[in-house]
Amino acid sequence: MTNDGEFNAGTTVTQSWAIGTKAAAKQELITGLNPNTRYYFAIKSGGFGPTTSAISTPAATTCLAPASAPVSADTTAPNTQITTPAAGSTVQAGQALKITGTALDTGGSSVQKVEVSLDGGITWNAADVTSIDESNVIWEYTWANAQAGKVNIKARATDWTNNTEDTPANITVTVSSVVSSTPAAPAATAPANLTGVQAQIYALQVQLVNLLMQLVAQLQAQLSAMH
């Protein structure tokens, strides 16, 4: 398919991929292909305006006939892992929390979508697939405004034959309401009556007080997270 006539003469598989805020890998399962037949695939994408892209570089493949028995349908659900945040960790409330992970499908049809739950599996939100490496996908989901408290985060994947994990990935994190800001440091300017070594000693004292204030703030945050 090197021109619009050849492209338009082919079989059209219309997509309904969601438009995200970033570039993401996409995929589509094609069914009903005949054995020992060579197929060519090419893509056009439509934009606003409307505008349409040029034809992509075509890819070709030949569907092989089954060896001795028909190929069985994929009945194995994918497996998902949450890589960040770490289980049992403490994160800051009121900030965007990025949740990332991987999903792997070993049944043969590959991962279709990944979903994330922030309420222990009651409701689910679509994650963004950022890259695909054969059957393995890398995904992420941004929680825009994390609320204070203990939060159960789950992630599950669904493959192209609609097998969904029965046991999603599952972690619990603590969202701390303590503002993790660094206390304002005392002025480091030495009084006018201090000179030489005295001024240097004063500056070191100010730095020491600042470090102690930071240590106290960190201890307060950890104590708050424990409660």
N, C-alpha and C positions, 0 to 999 in steps of 0.2 A: 504494500500500500504506500505509494509514493505521491499520490495526488488525491484531490477531493473526490473525484469520480470513483476511484477504487475504494476509498474509505467509506463513502456513502453506500456502496454496493454491498458492504459487509453486514453482518448481523450486529445490531446495536444492543449493548447492555447498558442501560441508563443507570447512573449512580445517584445516590442521595447522601453523599458524605457531608457531615456537619462541617461548617466553616469555623475554624478555631482562631485563636489569637496568634498562633505561631505555625510555622511549617511543621507538618507531621506526616509520618509515613502512613499510607493507606493501602488497602488490599481488597480484592474481590474474588469470591469463589465462582468459577465457571463450571457448570455441570452439563451433562448431555453430550459430551464429545465422543466421537467414534474411534475405535481402535485403528491403528495403522493408518491414520490420517494426519496430514501435516496442517497445522493451524497457524495463522499469523495474527498477532495482537498489536493494536496501536491505540493511542489515546488522544482525545481532544478535551480540553477543559473550557468551560464557559465562565465568563466574568460578568460584571455589572456593565450596563451600557446600552445594549448587550455587546459583549466582545467574545471572540472565540480564538483559542490558541491555534498555532500551526499543528500539523500532525506530528506526534512523537516518533522517535526512531522505532520502527517495527521490531517485535520480537517473535521468533518462530519456535514451535515445538511440535513434536510428533507424539501422539498418544499411542502407547504400546499396548498390544493385546495381552490380557491376563495369561500367566504362564500355565497353570494347571487348574486353577479354581478362580471364580470371580473375586474381585477385590471387595472385602467386607467394608461396610460403612463404619465410619469413625464413631465409636460409642464411649471414648475415653475423654473425660473433661480435662481442661488445662489445669495447671498448677501455678498459683500466684505467690510471690514473696514481696513483703514490704521491706525496703532497704533503709529508708529514712522517713520519719525519725526513728531512733532506736527504741525498742520496747522498754518501758519503765523510765524513760527519760523525762525531763521537765522542759517545757517550752513556754514562751512568753505570750500572755494574753494580749488581745488587741492588735496583733500583728498577723501578717500573711504567713501561713504555715504551709510549706511545700512538702507534699507526701510523694515519695517516689518508690518505684519497685520494678519487678520483672514478672513476666508471665510466659510460661512454656507449655506448648501443646505437643504431646507425643503420640496422639491418635491419628495424625495424618492430615487433618483439615486446617490446622493452624488457628491462631487466636483471632477472633473477630472483634472483641471489645473487652475493655476492663472497666470495672465500676468500683467506686469507693463509698463506704458508709461511715458516717461520723456519729451514728447513734446506735451502734451495736447491731446493725443489720436491718433496722426498721425501714430506712429509706436509703436509696442508692443514687450516686452521682457519676456521670460519665467522666472517665479520666482521659487525658490526652496521650495518645501513643506517639512517642517522639522518635523512635527508630525501630526497625524490624530486621532481625538477623535470622533468616530462614524461619524456624518455628518459634524463636524466642523474640519477645518484644520488650522494649523499655518504655515505661509509662510514668506519668506524673499527674498530680492533682493539687491545685492550690486552694487551701482553705482561707478565704479572704479575711475573716475576722474571728480568730480562735477565742472561744469563751472560757473563762476560768473554771477549773474543776478537773476531775478525772474523766478522760474521754476514751471510749473503746473505738478503735479504728479497724475497719475490716476492708479487705479488697478481694474481689473475685473476678474471674475471667470466663468468657463464653467463646467457644470455638464456632467454626462455620457450619457445623451440623447441629448447632444450638445445644451442645452439652455445656452446662454451667456447674462450676464447682459446688459440691454439697458442703464442703468445709472450707470456707474462705480463710485467707490469711488474717491473722488476728493479733493486734497489739493494744496495749493500754498505755497512755501517756498522761502526765499531769500538766495541765495548763495553769501556770502560776499567775496570780493577779498582782504580784509584787512588781513594781516598775523597776526594771533592771538598768537604772541610770547611774552614772558615776557621780558621786557628790562633788559639788564645786570645791575646787582646791583653794586654800587660803592664798592670799596674795604673796607672791614670792619676792616682792621688792623689799629689800632690807631697809630698816629705818635709817634716816640720814646720819644718825650719830654712830652707826656701825661701819667700820672700815676693815679692809684686809681680811684677816683670818676670822674675825667676828662675823663679818658679812657672809662668809662662806659657811660657817657653822649655822647661821640663821637659815640660810637657803636649804641646807641639809635637813634641818628640823622641820621645815615646811613640807619637804618631800616625804619625810617619814610620817607626818600627820596625814597627808593625803593617802598614802598607802594603807595606813590603818583604817581610814574611813572607807576605802574600797573593800577591805577585808571584812569589815563589819556589815556592809551592804550585802556582800556575797553570802555571809553566814545567815543573815536575816532571810534572804531569798530561799536558802536551803531549808531552814527551819519551817518557813511557811509552806514549802512544798511537802514536807513530811506530815503536816497537819492537813 
